[in-house]
Amino acid sequence: MTADPQPTFGSGGAEPYARALRREGRLQLVRSPGTARQGSRSAAVALDAPADVDVDVDVDAFDVARWSRGADVADLSTILDASSVLDIGCGPARMVRAAVDRGLGALGVDVSVTAVAMAVDAGLPVVAGSVFDALPGEGTWDVALLLDGNIGIGGDPTALVARASSVVAPTGSVVVETAADPAADVAYDAQVVDEQGRASATFPWAEVGREALGRHAAAAGLRVSQTWSVGRRTFCRLVRAS
């Protein structure tokens, strides 16, 4: 399996994502000015900052340590009724571990060599590559997960949910964690910057709220069958429209 040739989340440059995974640091997603490709209220958020922004003052920084901890109540709500789980952009694979611990079939996929190595070292079933590569068990998974902002992968949410739906069974579903702003719907180029100011290469990304997700789902032949929130996090379940 080969990794997606285009730049991906946190890769390239000074490799801040890999560094943060190894040290459980914090990261900031910084939008490249003038690259927004869709209009929405989220186009005005504070991500429009230069690449040398002071990440210490960014309240929206990613706490990478959370991705290495066990799944929390919000996470577990996404797999409560699942029989098997494919975690797209799994990182260190906390959701894969949660699924395995519950006796479910599970697989994680991630383009980060460091994340995959950490998961494999922990004995978890994870493969290196892109969701757009051929994947084991295509068309058989019960639930495919796009959590932690991973609806942004590739900067094309419609293409992403269409691809995710193709790897689940006909009766399966895609669970998407949506942006805090329900109306958010913007794609842009971004970099990941760590606490020392080290930046990744620029990569395509997107943010989608629950209201906008329905439009992307419909364009991909899907519909939103369920929406729920746990604490400050909101999730939507997508199923085939017919």
N, C-alpha and C positions, 0 to 999 in steps of 0.2 A: 504494500500500500504506500502511495506517495503522498506527501503533504501538498496542500494547495500552494501553487507557485506564487500567488500574489501575497503581498505582505499581510500578516495576520496579527491579531491582538498582542501587543507588547513585544513583538519579535524584532530582530534587526537592531541596528544602532548599538547602544550600550546594553542591550538585553535586560532592561529593568524588570520585566515580568519574571524571568528566570531567577534573577537575583532576589526579588521579593519572595518568591516561592521558597527559596532555600533559607531565607532569613526571616520569613514571616513579616515582611515590611508592609508599608502602605504605598499605594499608587494613586496617581491622578490621571484621569482621562482628559486630555487637552485637545480641543477642536482646532483644526487649522483654519485660520480666518478666511472667510470668503468661499468656503467649499460646500456649504449647505446646499443640498440638491432638492429639498422639498420645503415648502413653507408650512410653519406651524408655530404655535406659541412657544414651543421649546427652542425655536431658533434664537430666542433672546436670553437663554440661560447662561450662567457664568462660565461655561466651557469655552466660549470664544475668548481665549487668552493666548498670549504668545507662548512659544515652547519653553521659554526660560522662566515661566511663572513660578512664584514661590509656592511650592506645594504644601508647605506647612500650614497655610491659611485656608486650604480648600476643605470645606466641611463635607464635600461629597467624595473624598478620597476613598478608594477601595481598601478595605481591611483584608489583605490577603490571608492573614491568619485565620479568618473565619472560614475560608474555603478549605483549610486543612483540619478544621475541627469536625466533630461529629455533626450529623444533620440535626437541625432544630425542629421545633413543632411546625413551623411554616414549611420547611423543606419536606417533612414527612407527609404533609397534607397532599402533596402532589403524587404520591405513590400508594395511597391508602388502599385503593381497589385494584391496583395493577397486578398482573400475573407475570409480566416481564418488563424490563426497563432498559431503554437505550438513552444514555446521558450524553447529549451533544455539547461539546466544549466542556468536558467533565472536570478539567483542572486536576487537582490531587485526588479527585474521585470520592468525595464524601457521600454523594448520592448512590454511587455504585456500592460502596460499603454498606450503606443503609439498606439497599435492596438485597444484597447478599445476606446480610444479617437476618433478614425476614424471609429467607428461603426463596427469593425470587430469582428468575433468570435475569442476568444483568450484564451490560457491557458499557464501557465508557469510550469515547473517542475524543482526541484532542490533538491539535497541531503542535503543542508545546512539548518538545523532547524532554525537558526537565519535569514537567507535570506528569507525563506518561511514565518516566523512569521512577518517580516517587511512588506512583500508584502500583506499578509492577513490583517494586521492591517491597511493598506492603502486601503483596499477594493478591492484588485485585485484577479482575479481567478488564484491561484497558488496551486499546490499540492506538497507534500513532497515525494520524492522517486527518483529512478534511471530511466533513459530512458529505461533501460533494464527490468523494471517492466512493468506489464500491465498498460496501460494508458487510460484515458477517450477518447472516440472518435477515437480509433485506426482505421486507414484506411480511415478517412474522412477529415483530415486536408489538407488545400491547400498548406501551406508552413510550413516547419519545419526549425527552425533556429539553427545554430551552430556558434555563434559569440564569440568575445573576447577570441579567442584561444580554444574554447570548442571542436574543432576537436580533441583535446588532451585527452578528457575524456576516461578513461579506458586504455589508452596506446595502443589501437588497432584501428587505423582509418578505416580500411576496415570493421571491425565488427560494428563500430559505424555508418558509413554512410549506411550500409545495414539495421541496426535497424531503423535509422531515416527514411529511405525510406519506411519501412513497416508501419509506422504510418500515412503517407500521402495518399491521394486518388490516384487512378491510374493515374490521370492527374496532380497530385501535384508535388512539387519539394522540394529539400533540399538546403538551402542556407548556404554556408560555408564561414566564414572569414578565409583567409589563412595567413600563416606566411609571414613576410616581405621578406625573402629570397625565391624566387620562386622555388628553387631547394631543399629546406629543406624537409627532410623526415627521421625523427629519432624518436624512442620511447625510453623512459628511465624512471628511477625512480627518483622522485624529492621530495623536501620539499618546503613548503612556509614559509618564514621567515619575520617577521615584523621589524619595525624600532628599536625595543628594543632587537632584536636578538632572540625573542621567535619563536620556530620552530614547525611546524606541524609534524604529523606522515609522514612516507614516503609513496608515492602513485605513481601509474603508470601514465605516461603522454606522450604526443607526440607533435611534431611540423610538420606541413605539408604545403609546399608551393603550389602555383597554378600548377606548372608543375608536381609535384608528385601526387597531388590530383587526376588527371586523371587516374593514375594507380590504386589507391585505389577504385575509382569509378567503373572502368571496372571490377575489381575483385569482386565487389558487384553487378554486373549486371546493372550498371548505366553509364551515360555519362555526360560530362560537356556540357551544352547547352548554357551557357552565362558566361562571365567573365567581370567584370568591377571594376574600382577603383574610390574612392572618397578620395581626399587628399592622405594620406599615407596608406590608408586601401584598401585591395583588397578582392573581393568576387567572389565566383563561384556558379552557380546554377547547381544542379545535378537533372537529370530526369531519368526515366527508359530507358534502352537502347533499348527496343523494346516493 
